[in-house]
Amino acid sequence: MQTPLFFSLLFFVAFIVYLIFGIYTFQTNSNGKLNRIFFAICLSLCFWSLGFSIATSAQTWEICFIWRRISAVGWGTIYSLLLHFFLVLTTNRCSRKPRAYCALIYLPAVVSVYAFGVSRAISIGQYNFIQASYGWVNIATQNALTTFFHVYYIVYILACLILILRWKRRHSNDLSIGKQANLFLTSLVAAFLLGSLTDIFLTSLTKSPLPQMAPLFTLLPVGAICYAMKYYKLMEKPPQEESDLLLPKETLLKMQNYIGFAFLIGGLASILSYYFPHLINDQESLRSMMLGGAIISFTGMVVLFTQLLNNIKIKQSIVLITMLCSIPIITMQFADYASITVWAFPLILMMASLVFNTRKQLVLITTVSVATQVLVWIRAPKGAVYIDEFDYILRIGIFLIALMVGSFVNKSYISRIKENILQTNFQKLVSKVSADFININQMNMDKKFADLLDRVGQFFLVDRTYIFLINHDQNTMTYAYEWCSQGVSSEAGLIQNVPLDVFPWWMSELSTNKLIHVEDIDDLPDAASNEKDTLSKQGVKSVMVVPIEQDGIMLGFIGLDAVASKKTRSSHHVELLRVLSHLIADGLLRIESEKTIEYMAYYDHLTGLPNRTLFSDRLSQAIHLAKRTERFIGVMFLDLDGFKMVNDTMGHNGGDALLKEISQGLTSRLRKTDTVARFGGDEFLILANNLNDENDIIKIADIIMELFKNPFYVNEQEFYVTASAGVAIYPFDGKDTETLIKNADIAMYIAKGRGKTQYVMCTNDMKEDVKRNIKLSNQLYRVQERNELILYYQPQVKLRTGKIVGLEALLRWKHPELGMIPPSVFIPLAEMNGTINSIGEWVLQTAIHQNKIWQDKGFPAVRVAVNLSAVQFNNPGFVENVKSILDKSKLEPKYLELEITESVAAKESSHIIEALNQFKEVGVFISIDDFGTEYSTLNRLKTLPIDRIKIDMQFIQGIEGSEKDQAITKVIINLAQSLDLEVIAEGVETAPQLEFLSQKMCDDVQGYFCYKPMPAEDIENLFRSQALDEKPNE
């Protein structure tokens, strides 16, 4: 082969490479801006290399000049296109700026193309061709345009390098961008230096100059970009929609691209005959081959560019029509020169038609092929065939094309089969994991996760699989679960509660990219130094990790480690691992829900303390242990005093804050083996186990009560809160959970009754009292039914006259077993169990009815006083019930006296005041009982609708021995008189007491010195005897 033809062949091969690269990139993503610019770059290089290919071995100077001007379209625009490409890649600037701004970078290209290519008048002075031994070579003329071009390409290349360096610096943490930047820098610098060497220096400094080789060296940056496309997802192909073919749409497009490239390469191979003239018999054969090559190349271009259409049916139809038309055209074109070979061409198309899901394509191709052969048969039924070098080359070409198409079909089917097997196995894995995780709980979670990791490791063929769990409260992560293949060391238990900021790069990648996929840990960036050290110590060579997320919150991550050798994983494997991570997230969520439910069932949501249920369970376990060890258990029931004041002052939020602070204080004062629980409201239960004797629980109780000696601070406000507590000891105060808590509660109420701010140990007497009270409380429900209630009446005497002016109705319970029970014993029980309302109503009905009977019998009309309980005022129909009783009995309201205790009168309850006012309006007489024992303000007495004050008996009975009691009694009498109220003294039992009251002008008296309480029959007798005593005076 002649040397010029050799260089022309090199340039033509470069032209083919650029054409294939450009079409492939454009096919990958025709809508991508980078793809379009790169296609323009390849097209520019096609002009450059094809022009050089023909010009180098041109027959005449004129032909060389024409094709060098055509090549100027390429080398004049390539540098602007490269700068545009790297601008978009590294800054995306031309995507945001107006087109006029970006068009400025093409201004030097326009000048160069016009001066060196379009304008013959200007370009003819820019070329100085000489025909050397290597072909036509241009010795550049030194003028302004040449200098302009040199400055243009040097400045633009340097600008490209600067853009890439800045891109690399901006993304220093991105390993992929760093590698791409190094690749682009190296290839650009190499192409720039080598191109400058051959195109500028060697053409002018050597005696036998070489052709300008820049089109060949430009393969370096173009190849670097294509390498980045394949390995770094540069200009990545967008997701493809599903098709209805046997193979996915993506595979079908590849098949059609293979056919198009096969036609294109086959046509270009025919054109190559131009560079091997010694292999062609005559000029007619050369023209036929050139024409045939052009037809085949055009067919390939049509197939390739048809892929840009969006309509799949139109696209497939055009490809099929092109394939069908190519059969007769190519067969007839080569029938005279290669009929013994060209008949095999349709077999390639038949093979390609196998990928369709119908036989229409295969039938049509076969029909057209047979018809074409029949046409050739008719046209030239017989003939001698001369087989030359071209026939063998064509046969070899057909074999190679058939091999390429067949290999792709085979690869596609094998890949599809493998993918189906992978999907089937993965579906089995997912089904097993889903079935296992249906009943996952805290008891079996370790085994479930171990089985999962075992299956994952076997499926992905890795050396180690693991799950990290993240604790967001503490910002830590823990190596929770692991599976290792045989021979791989375990890392379980070595990484516990590690702060998240120890591995910042790792956590950042999982949060932002949702993936860590490192095929070689040596390629980890500098920012991942901690991660790299840890993985190196574990012997990891490759790693893939995806986060385990639920509602945008990272619960942890699952990882696959390759230890024995490096592993490369596809995006398909990543998606499969993500599916598994979702299953794990569901399992973790189910476990977390179980923990939440368990927490809600066994813990107080406000304080975080165990609740009554959990306390009872722990107490039960402690009792079982104490039975074996013969040790003691202390149960302390603690109730806060005055907690309502905090709620009223600070609101419920303030009360909640106080409860939390007290909870922390109680917990801090107990041993780790003890338990403090919130019983409810402002009540707490404390379990002290493993005690030697009673003194141990006393010490613990003393420590606990010290907590309330200091103030508590809520919202920067100081509060003093005290507590009352009761203590029960196992086994003395109970041998089961319920009894111990009940007896501790009993002791606590005794402590409150003794003045609060103290604790009381449970005793047998307390327990007996409680048993008696429970029995009495239950029997109170049937006392009226059994007629066990009776009323006694104690007369009230006017001191001035000595006559009976009133009676106080006193309730008694005549118990069939215990005898007469005083009201001080059973009234509190009735108030607690609610029977006070029915009992109180019975007392009112009986007393009013009895008074009416006495009046109807002609006895003196006197008032009957009935004591009221505070609980009765809570009944909204209480006032109306009293009115109804009065109406039915026909007793005038002025003969009914209602007594309320001073404690009830001191309450500022609006409903009590309203009820008293209603009674007053009716005409009922109202008095305050036990006056002086509680705290009543003068203003309170002034506003209450009362008629009389009853001095408590404790002051009356102390008159004889205490000057203070005398003074208090005197003050009360004077106070009543000042307020225009009547005053009565109860509990008068001696003559000196009566004398003192008489001297101090007390209105009325009541007591055993005058009359003791007596039943209604005795009162009638008293009235009769009093009436007899008065008759002689009449």
Residue pairs with C-beta under 8 A, 6 or more apart in sequence:
1 9
1 275
1 276
2 57
3 133
3 134
3 135
4 56
4 57
4 134
4 135
4 136
5 57
5 275
5 276
7 56
7 57
7 134
7 135
7 211
8 52
8 53
8 54
8 56
8 57
8 135
8 275
9 53
9 272
9 275
10 53
10 216
11 49
11 50
11 52
11 53
11 56
11 215
11 216
12 49
12 50
12 53
12 268
12 271
12 272
12 275
14 45
14 49
14 53
14 215
14 216
14 219
15 45
15 46
15 49
15 50
15 53
16 265
16 268
17 219
18 42
18 43
18 45
18 46
18 49
18 219
18 222
19 42
19 46
19 264
19 268
20 261
20 264
20 265
21 42
21 222
21 226
22 38
22 39
22 41
22 42
22 43
22 46
23 39
23 42
23 260
23 261
23 264
23 304
23 305
24 257
25 35
25 38
25 39
25 42
25 226
25 229
25 235
26 35
26 36
26 39
26 308
27 253
27 257
27 304
27 307
27 308
28 35
28 229
28 235
28 236
28 237
29 35
29 235
29 236
29 237
29 238
30 36
30 308
31 238
32 235
32 238
33 88
33 95
34 85
34 88
34 89
34 234
34 235
35 235
37 81
37 84
37 85
37 88
38 85
38 225
38 235
40 77
40 81
41 78
41 81
41 82
41 85
41 222
42 222
44 73
44 74
44 75
44 77
44 78
44 81
45 74
45 78
45 215
45 218
45 222
46 74
47 70
47 71
47 73
47 74
48 71
48 73
48 74
48 75
48 78
48 214
48 215
48 218
49 71
49 74
49 215
49 216
50 70
50 71
51 67
51 68
51 69
51 70
51 71
51 72
51 73
51 74
52 67
52 68
52 71
52 211
52 212
52 215
54 63
54 67
55 63
55 64
55 65
55 66
55 67
55 68
55 71
55 136
56 64
56 134
56 135
56 136
56 211
57 135
57 136
57 275
58 64
58 67
58 136
61 129
61 131
61 136
64 129
64 136
65 124
65 127
65 129
68 127
68 129
68 138
69 116
69 117
69 118
69 120
69 123
70 117
71 117
72 112
72 113
72 116
72 117
72 123
73 113
73 117
74 215
75 112
75 214
75 215
76 109
76 112
76 113
76 116
76 117
76 149
77 106
77 109
77 112
77 113
78 218
79 108
79 109
79 152
79 153
79 156
79 157
80 105
80 106
80 108
80 109
80 156
81 109
82 156
82 157
82 160
82 221
83 105
83 156
83 159
83 160
83 163
84 94
84 102
84 105
84 106
86 160
86 163
86 164
86 167
86 184
87 93
87 94
87 102
87 105
87 163
88 94
88 95
89 167
89 234
90 163
90 164
90 166
90 167
91 163
91 167
94 101
94 102
108 148
108 152
108 156
111 148
112 148
112 149
112 152
114 122
115 122
115 123
115 126
115 145
116 122
116 123
116 126
116 145
116 149
117 123
122 145
125 141
125 143
126 140
126 141
126 143
126 145
126 146
127 138
127 141
128 138
128 139
128 140
128 141
129 136
129 137
129 138
129 139
130 136
130 137
130 139
130 209
131 137
132 208
132 209
133 208
134 208
134 209
134 210
134 211
135 211
136 211
137 203
137 209
137 210
137 211
137 212
138 203
138 212
139 203
139 204
139 209
140 146
140 200
140 203
140 204
150 200
157 188
157 192
160 188
161 185
161 188
161 189
164 181
164 184
164 185
164 188
165 181
165 185
167 177
167 181
168 177
168 178
168 181
168 182
171 177
171 178
172 178
172 525
172 526
172 527
173 505
173 525
173 527
174 525
175 523
175 524
175 525
176 232
176 233
178 525
179 232
179 523
180 228
180 232
180 234
183 224
183 227
183 228
184 221
184 224
184 225
184 228
186 224
187 220
187 221
187 223
187 224
188 220
188 221
190 217
190 220
191 214
191 217
191 218
191 219
191 220
191 221
194 213
194 217
195 213
195 214
195 217
195 218
198 210
198 212
198 213
198 214
198 217
199 212
199 213
199 214
202 209
202 210
203 209
203 210
203 212
225 234
228 234
229 235
229 236
240 248
240 249
240 250
240 253
241 249
242 248
242 249
243 249
243 252
243 312
244 357
245 252
245 355
245 356
245 357
246 355
246 356
246 357
247 255
247 355
247 412
247 416
249 312
251 355
251 412
251 415
251 416
252 355
253 307
254 408
254 412
255 352
255 355
255 408
255 409
255 412
256 303
256 306
256 307
256 319
257 303
257 304
257 307
258 352
258 404
258 405
258 408
259 300
259 303
259 319
259 323
259 349
259 352
259 405
260 300
260 301
260 302
260 303
260 304
260 307
261 300
261 304
262 300
262 348
262 401
262 404
262 405
263 296
263 297
263 299
263 300
263 303
263 326
264 296
264 297
264 300
264 301
264 304
265 300
265 401
266 293
266 296
266 297
266 300
266 397
266 401
267 292
267 293
267 294
267 295
267 296
267 297
267 298
267 299
267 300
268 293
268 297
269 293
269 393
269 397
270 289
270 290
270 292
270 293
270 296
271 289
271 290
271 293
271 294
271 297
273 279
273 280
273 286
273 289
273 290
273 293
273 390
274 286
274 290
277 286
279 388
279 389
279 390
279 393
280 286
280 289
280 390
281 388
285 337
285 390
288 333
288 334
288 336
288 337
289 337
289 390
291 333
292 330
292 333
292 334
295 326
295 329
295 330
295 333
296 326
296 330
299 322
299 325
299 326
299 330
302 318
302 322
303 319
303 322
303 323
306 315
306 318
306 319
306 322
307 315
309 315
309 318
320 361
320 364
323 349
323 352
323 365
324 364
324 365
324 368
326 349
327 345
327 346
327 349
327 365
327 368
327 369
327 372
328 368
328 371
328 372
328 375
330 342
330 345
331 342
331 343
331 345
331 346
331 372
331 373
331 376
332 372
332 375
332 376
334 341
334 342
334 394
335 342
335 376
335 379
335 380
336 380
337 390
337 391
338 390
338 391
338 394
339 376
339 380
339 383
339 385
340 385
340 387
340 391
341 391
341 394
341 395
341 398
342 394
343 373
344 395
344 398
344 402
345 398
346 365
346 366
346 368
346 369
346 372
347 402
348 398
348 401
348 402
348 405
349 365
349 369
350 362
350 365
350 366
350 369
351 402
351 405
351 406
351 409
352 405
352 409
353 361
353 362
353 365
354 362
354 409
355 409
355 412
356 362
419 572
422 572
425 459
426 459
426 576
426 579
429 455
429 456
429 459
429 580
430 579
430 580
430 583
432 455
433 452
433 455
433 580
433 583
434 583
436 448
436 451
436 452
437 448
437 583
437 586
437 587
437 590
440 448
440 587
440 590
440 591
441 590
441 591
441 594
442 591
442 594
442 595
442 598
445 587
445 591
446 481
448 587
449 467
449 480
449 481
449 584
449 587
450 481
450 483
452 580
452 584
453 465
453 466
453 467
453 481
453 482
453 483
454 483
456 465
456 483
456 558
456 560
456 577
456 580
457 463
457 464
457 465
457 483
457 484
457 485
457 560
460 560
460 569
460 573
460 577
462 485
462 560
462 561
462 562
462 567
463 484
463 485
463 488
463 561
463 562
463 563
463 564
464 482
464 483
464 484
464 485
464 488
464 491
464 540
464 560
464 561
464 563
465 482
465 483
465 558
465 559
465 560
465 561
466 479
466 481
466 482
466 483
466 491
466 558
466 559
466 561
467 480
467 481
467 482
467 548
467 556
467 557
467 558
467 559
467 584
468 477
468 478
468 479
468 480
468 495
468 556
468 557
468 558
468 559
469 477
469 478
469 480
469 555
469 556
469 588
470 476
470 477
470 500
470 554
470 555
470 556
471 477
471 478
471 497
472 553
474 497
475 499
475 500
475 501
476 497
476 498
476 499
476 500
477 495
477 497
477 498
477 500
477 556
478 495
478 496
478 497
478 498
479 491
479 492
479 493
479 494
479 495
479 496
480 556
481 492
482 490
482 491
482 492
484 490
488 539
488 563
488 564
489 538
489 539
491 538
500 507
501 507
502 530
503 530
503 531
503 534
504 527
504 530
505 525
505 527
505 528
505 530
505 531
506 516
506 528
506 531
506 545
509 515
509 516
510 516
510 545
510 546
510 547
510 554
510 557
511 547
511 554
514 546
514 547
514 549
515 544
515 545
515 546
515 574
516 543
516 544
516 545
516 546
516 559
517 543
517 544
517 545
517 569
517 574
518 524
518 542
518 543
518 544
519 542
519 566
519 567
519 568
519 569
520 541
520 542
520 566
521 532
521 535
521 536
521 540
521 541
521 542
521 543
524 531
524 532
524 535
535 543
535 561
538 561
538 563
539 563
540 561
540 562
540 563
541 562
541 563
541 564
541 565
541 566
541 567
542 561
542 562
542 566
542 567
542 568
543 559
543 560
543 561
543 562
544 559
544 560
544 567
544 569
544 573
544 574
544 577
545 557
545 558
545 559
545 560
546 557
546 558
546 574
546 577
546 578
546 581
547 554
547 556
547 557
547 581
548 554
548 555
548 556
548 557
548 558
548 581
548 584
548 585
548 588
549 555
549 581
549 585
550 585
550 586
550 588
550 589
555 585
555 588
555 589
556 584
556 588
557 581
558 577
558 580
558 581
558 584
560 567
560 569
560 577
601 611
601 613
602 610
602 611
602 613
602 614
602 617
603 609
603 610
603 611
603 614
604 610
604 611
604 677
604 678
606 656
606 659
606 660
606 678
607 659
607 660
607 663
607 678
608 663
609 663
609 667
609 676
609 677
609 678
609 684
610 618
610 675
610 676
610 677
610 678
611 677
611 678
612 677
612 679
612 680
612 685
614 677
615 675
615 677
615 679
615 685
615 687
616 737
616 738
616 741
618 675
618 687
619 633
619 635
619 675
619 687
619 737
619 740
619 741
620 736
620 737
622 633
622 687
622 689
623 633
623 730
623 735
623 736
623 737
625 631
625 689
625 690
626 632
626 633
626 689
626 690
626 730
626 731
629 690
631 689
631 690
631 691
631 692
632 691
632 692
632 693
632 694
632 696
632 697
632 729
632 730
632 731
633 687
633 688
633 689
633 690
633 691
633 729
633 730
633 740
634 686
634 687
634 688
634 689
634 691
634 696
634 697
634 700
634 701
634 727
634 728
634 729
634 730
635 685
635 686
635 687
635 688
635 727
635 728
635 729
635 730
635 733
635 740
635 741
635 743
635 744
636 685
636 686
636 688
636 697
636 700
636 701
636 704
636 725
636 726
636 727
636 744
636 759
637 679
637 683
637 684
637 685
637 725
637 726
637 727
637 728
637 741
637 744
637 745
637 747
637 748
638 666
638 683
638 684
638 685
638 686
638 704
638 723
638 724
638 725
638 748
638 759
639 682
639 683
639 684
639 723
639 724
639 725
639 748
639 752
640 662
640 682
640 683
640 721
640 722
640 723
641 721
641 722
641 723
641 724
641 752
641 756
641 757
642 721
642 722
643 655
643 658
643 681
643 682
643 721
645 719
646 654
646 655
646 658
646 714
646 719
646 721
647 654
647 655
649 717
649 719
650 657
650 658
650 714
650 715
650 717
654 714
654 715
654 717
657 714
657 715
658 712
658 714
658 719
658 721
659 678
659 682
661 712
661 713
661 714
662 684
662 707
662 712
662 721
663 676
663 678
663 684
665 707
666 676
666 684
666 686
666 704
666 707
667 676
669 703
669 704
669 706
669 707
670 676
670 686
670 688
670 700
670 704
671 688
673 689
673 690
674 686
674 687
674 688
674 689
674 700
675 686
675 687
676 684
676 685
676 686
676 687
677 684
677 685
677 686
677 687
678 684
678 685
679 685
685 741
685 744
686 700
686 704
688 696
688 697
688 700
691 697
691 729
694 729
694 761
697 727
697 729
698 761
701 725
701 727
701 759
704 725
705 723
705 725
705 758
705 759
708 721
708 722
708 723
708 757
711 718
711 719
711 720
712 718
712 719
712 720
712 721
713 719
722 756
722 757
723 757
724 748
724 751
724 752
724 756
724 757
724 758
724 759
725 747
725 748
725 751
725 758
725 759
725 760
726 743
726 744
726 745
726 746
726 747
726 748
726 749
726 750
726 751
726 759
726 760
726 761
726 762
727 744
727 747
727 759
727 760
727 761
727 762
728 734
728 740
728 741
728 743
728 744
728 747
728 762
729 761
729 762
730 740
733 739
733 740
733 743
733 744
733 762
733 767
734 740
734 742
734 743
743 762
743 766
743 767
744 762
746 762
746 766
746 767
746 770
747 759
747 760
747 761
747 762
747 763
747 766
748 759
748 760
750 760
750 766
751 758
751 759
751 760
754 760
773 829
776 821
776 825
776 826
776 829
777 829
777 832
777 833
779 815
780 826
780 829
780 830
780 833
780 835
780 839
781 833
781 835
783 789
783 813
783 835
783 839
784 838
784 839
784 842
786 816
788 813
788 814
788 815
788 816
789 811
789 812
789 813
789 814
789 839
789 842
789 843
790 811
790 812
790 814
790 1015
791 809
791 810
791 811
791 812
791 843
791 846
791 847
791 850
791 1015
791 1016
792 809
792 810
792 811
792 812
792 1013
792 1014
792 1015
793 807
793 808
793 809
793 810
793 850
793 864
793 1013
793 1014
793 1015
793 1016
793 1019
794 807
794 808
794 810
794 1006
794 1011
794 1012
794 1013
794 1014
795 804
795 806
795 807
795 1006
795 1010
795 1011
795 1019
795 1022
796 804
796 805
796 806
796 807
796 808
796 865
796 984
796 1004
796 1005
796 1006
797 803
797 804
797 805
797 1004
797 1005
797 1006
797 1010
797 1011
798 804
798 805
798 1003
798 1004
799 994
799 997
799 998
799 1002
799 1003
799 1004
799 1005
800 1003
803 860
803 1026
804 860
804 862
804 1011
804 1022
804 1023
804 1026
805 862
805 863
805 1004
806 862
806 863
806 864
806 865
806 897
806 1004
807 851
807 862
807 863
807 864
807 865
807 1019
808 864
808 865
808 867
808 899
808 1006
809 843
809 846
809 847
809 864
809 865
809 866
809 867
810 823
810 1013
811 823
811 827
811 839
811 843
811 867
812 820
812 821
812 822
812 823
813 820
813 821
813 823
813 826
814 820
814 821
815 821
827 836
827 869
830 836
830 839
830 869
831 869
831 870
831 871
834 871
836 869
836 871
836 872
837 871
837 872
837 875
840 868
840 869
840 872
841 881
841 885
843 866
844 866
844 881
844 882
844 885
845 885
845 889
847 864
847 866
847 896
848 864
848 885
848 886
848 889
848 891
848 896
849 889
850 864
850 1016
851 862
851 864
851 891
851 895
851 896
852 889
852 890
852 891
854 1019
854 1020
854 1023
855 861
855 891
855 895
857 1020
859 1020
859 1023
859 1027
860 1023
860 1026
861 895
862 895
863 894
863 895
863 896
863 897
863 925
864 895
864 896
864 897
865 897
865 898
865 899
865 925
865 927
866 896
866 897
866 898
866 899
867 899
867 900
867 901
867 929
868 898
868 899
868 900
868 904
870 900
870 901
870 903
870 904
870 907
870 912
872 878
873 904
873 909
873 911
873 912
873 915
874 911
875 881
878 915
879 915
879 918
879 919
882 896
882 898
882 919
882 924
883 922
886 893
886 896
886 922
892 923
893 922
893 923
893 924
894 923
894 924
894 925
896 924
896 925
897 924
897 925
897 926
897 927
897 948
898 919
898 924
898 925
898 926
898 927
899 927
899 928
899 929
899 950
900 916
900 926
900 927
900 928
900 929
901 928
901 929
901 930
901 934
902 928
902 929
902 930
902 931
902 932
902 933
902 934
902 936
903 930
903 933
903 934
904 912
905 928
905 934
905 936
905 940
905 944
905 946
906 934
906 935
906 936
906 940
913 943
913 944
916 926
916 944
916 945
916 946
917 945
919 926
919 945
920 926
920 945
925 947
925 948
926 945
926 946
926 947
926 948
927 946
927 947
927 948
927 949
927 950
927 982
927 984
928 936
928 944
928 946
928 948
928 949
928 950
929 950
930 950
930 952
931 949
931 950
931 951
931 952
931 972
932 951
932 952
932 954
932 955
932 968
932 972
933 952
933 954
941 975
941 979
942 979
946 981
947 981
947 982
948 976
948 981
948 982
948 983
948 984
948 1003
949 972
949 975
949 976
949 981
949 982
949 983
949 984
950 983
950 984
950 985
950 986
951 969
951 972
951 973
951 983
951 984
951 985
951 986
951 1002
952 986
952 987
953 986
953 987
953 1007
954 965
954 987
955 965
955 968
955 969
955 972
956 965
956 969
956 985
956 986
956 987
956 988
956 993
956 997
956 1007
957 965
957 987
957 989
957 993
958 964
958 965
959 965
959 966
959 969
959 992
959 993
959 996
960 990
960 992
960 993
966 996
969 985
969 996
969 997
969 1000
970 1000
972 983
973 983
973 997
973 1000
973 1001
973 1002
976 982
976 983
977 983
977 1001
982 1003
982 1004
983 1002
983 1003
983 1004
984 1002
984 1003
984 1004
984 1005
984 1006
985 993
985 997
985 1002
985 1004
985 1005
985 1006
985 1007
986 1005
986 1006
986 1007
987 1006
987 1007
988 994
988 997
988 1005
988 1006
988 1007
988 1008
988 1009
988 1010
989 1007
989 1008
989 1009
990 1009
991 1009
993 1007
993 1009
994 1005
994 1009
994 1010
997 1005
1011 1022
1014 1022
